[in-house]
Amino acid sequence: MKCVICGIEINSIEESIEQGWVPYFYEAEIECGPACPECSGTLIRMGKDGEMELKEQYQGKIRYNYNFLYEASEEECLIGIAIENSIQSILN
């Protein structure tokens, strides 16, 4: 799994949960993600609707590192799901 902002990679579900990766966030109505703890700690906040969102001062200024020819592996998809479930259990 790669951070869409800085490009750092992580390979372990356990590490990503422990480190506080954000599986997805929104810039306006567009879903983006995942984001590493460093990027999310600086650029992302919890929105009024309870969803993670890019802070207003950064909207329209971030160039995301999406590689559209890259297909996520099954393990990377599981990492994203595990992180999302972990965040939801903390918030509930």
C-alpha positions in Angstrom: 0.0 0.0 0.0 1.3 3.5 -0.9 0.5 6.8 0.5 -1.1 8.8 -2.3 0.4 12.0 -1.1 4.1 11.2 -0.3 4.4 7.8 -1.9 5.8 5.9 1.1 5.0 2.2 1.2 3.9 -0.2 3.8 3.4 -4.0 3.4 1.9 -5.1 6.7 -1.7 -4.8 7.9 -0.5 -4.8 11.5 2.0 -2.1 10.9 -0.4 0.1 9.0 -3.0 -0.1 11.8 -0.4 0.5 14.5 1.1 3.5 12.7 -2.3 5.1 12.0 -2.7 5.0 8.3 -5.9 6.5 6.9 -7.5 4.2 4.3 -9.3 7.0 2.6 -10.3 10.6 2.8 -12.2 13.1 0.8 -11.1 16.2 -1.1 -14.5 17.9 -1.7 -16.6 15.0 -3.1 -13.6 12.9 -4.4 -12.5 9.9 -2.4 -8.7 9.7 -2.1 -6.3 7.5 -0.2 -4.7 5.8 1.5 -2.5 8.3 3.5 0.4 7.6 5.8 0.3 9.0 9.4 2.7 11.8 8.6 0.6 13.1 5.7 -2.7 12.5 7.4 -1.6 14.1 10.6 -0.7 17.3 8.8 -3.2 17.5 5.9 -6.3 15.6 6.9 -9.0 16.2 9.6 -12.2 14.7 10.7 -15.1 16.4 8.9 -18.4 17.5 10.3 -20.0 14.4 8.8 -17.5 12.1 10.5 -15.6 11.4 7.4 -11.9 12.1 7.0 -11.3 15.1 4.7 -8.4 17.2 3.3 -8.1 20.4 5.3 -9.5 23.4 3.4 -6.2 25.2 3.1 -4.8 22.3 1.1 -7.7 21.6 -1.2 -6.8 21.9 -4.9 -3.0 22.1 -4.0 -2.2 18.4 -3.6 -0.9 16.3 -6.5 -1.8 12.7 -5.7 0.5 9.8 -6.5 -1.9 7.5 -8.2 -0.5 5.0 -10.7 -3.6 4.1 -12.7 -1.7 1.2 -14.4 -1.1 -0.3 -10.9 -3.6 -2.8 -9.6 -3.8 -3.3 -5.9 -3.0 -6.8 -4.7 -5.4 -8.8 -2.6 -3.1 -8.2 0.5 -3.2 -4.4 -0.1 -7.0 -4.4 -0.3 -7.1 -6.4 2.9 -4.8 -3.8 4.6 -7.2 -1.0 3.6 -10.2 -2.9 4.9 -8.4 -3.7 8.2 -7.4 -0.1 8.7 -10.9 1.1 8.0 -12.5 -1.4 10.4 -9.9 -0.5 13.1 -10.8 3.3 12.7 -14.5 2.5 12.8 -14.2 0.5 16.0 -12.2 3.3 17.7 -14.8 5.9 16.6 -17.8 3.8 17.8 
